[in-house]
């Protein structure tokens, strides 16, 4: 990933979504050739010169101070994930920023956590949205990741490339586009990740929607929300999901799909759990 072009695209996309009315700037009567704020308007809001902001957007301003970055984030109304992404794009490349090459492993304690959460779907996502481990109900509700080759166990690949996902995932377009935004955040953090670049290339070639969403430069760190799935045997399932970063590993995330006690979804999950043969309800590392 070329940091200069990524930075330029990200900043342009963020100012394109703003309007003078939404930022407190007065309209000056000049015709706008493209949507959003002009560079000089962003510069005024951030308290920097137009020349400096132009050089920053073009990747020619060096490393701005923390104060300038904070002012720019406020001017562009960045949310926490977008602010994090801006910091990643402005960071100087160092060995610590290179993508780790060793396979990710799920520590035994997290495997035990998945077993403890046997009454709801739960799984662990690693870099590039790789699914590192999943309990029985997660494999029933989403897809059986354990049955896939290790290189195919990936949420983005499932949502965008598996035809069954479009039928099983409620509000598929929102979920798939949010997953692309998660990949964008990952790409800013590890711009030299070859496996991520290969995944982006595959999705570009095989998914009709991916390029449009990728070029939006949207970034997202998923923390909580709601999801609906349609299971072929037990019907519609409603979840309130929570995502947690396990202590000691910021490259893994525990995702838990909670349900209301006594709800039809809770009853459906009990039925699905009853189908688990002895020994099947454990989670497995996919490396």
Secondary structure, DSSP 4 states (H G I P E B T S, - for coil): --HHHHHHHHHHHHHHT--HHHHTPPP-SPPPSSSS--HHHHHHHHTS-HHHHHHHHTT-S----HHHHHHHHHHTT--HHHHHHHHHHHSPP-GGGSPP-SPP---HHHHHHHHHTTTS-EEEE-GGGBEEEE-HHHHHHT--GGGS-GGG-BHHHHHHH-HHHHHHBTTHHHHHHHHHHHHHHHHHH-TT-HHHHHHHHHHHHH-TTHHHHHTTT------EEEEEEEETTTEEEEEEEEEE--TT-TT-EEEEEE--TTSHHHHHHHHHHHTPPTTTTS-----
